[in-house]
């Protein structure tokens, strides 16, 4: 006799999304008319699977945004360090342009790295504009590696902003789901495992087609638990 398994509570979010979408797609392709109990299970399973997939995608983009923000924060810190280093030298040809550039940098300061994403983006954009004036460019050219450091900050800013646009678009088009995948995970697990409970209780009383449905889903759950 087949042993029907429930999904492990330790299943990873990506694994849960995969098996849940697979189950929903499979059941939507079956004739479930003889099995009226599915009518009570499917709406919740479909809705939770959709919400979970949306949340997982959004959570992934949020994680990428955080990583990209850390990159631009590091670039901002590098610029601060190199300018302070040059400004501390006793060679006037180096320290004077460094001091002038530090005046520009200190209008914003390293603390902008702690601002909310949009506010930080605005401050960095203003800083980069100030560093692009003819006077600033002349000072930058007098200091080795400063132009490259500014270029790294510019690239980090552009990369972050491009990903932020993707994130904002995803949020705008999927306003119906605001919960995270972590919050939705227990609900989706319970729904799938309730489906397994139904299979366990009813498989001996149903026909071979019902057993095929239950066995197919059981195989996917077994595979998901083993990953």
Buried (B, 14 or more C-beta within 10 A) or exposed (E): EEEBBBBBEEBEBEBBBBBBBBBBEEBEEBEBEEBEBBEEBBEBBBBBBBBBBBBBBBBBBBEBBEEBBEBBBBBBEBBBEBBEEBBEEEEEEBBBBBBBBBEBBEEBEBEBBEBEBEEBBEBBEEBBEBBEEEEBEEBBEBBEEBEEBBEBBBEBBEEBBEBBEEBEEBBEEBEEBEBBBEEBBEBBBBBBBBBBEBBBEBBEEBEEEBBEBBBBBBEBBEEBBEE
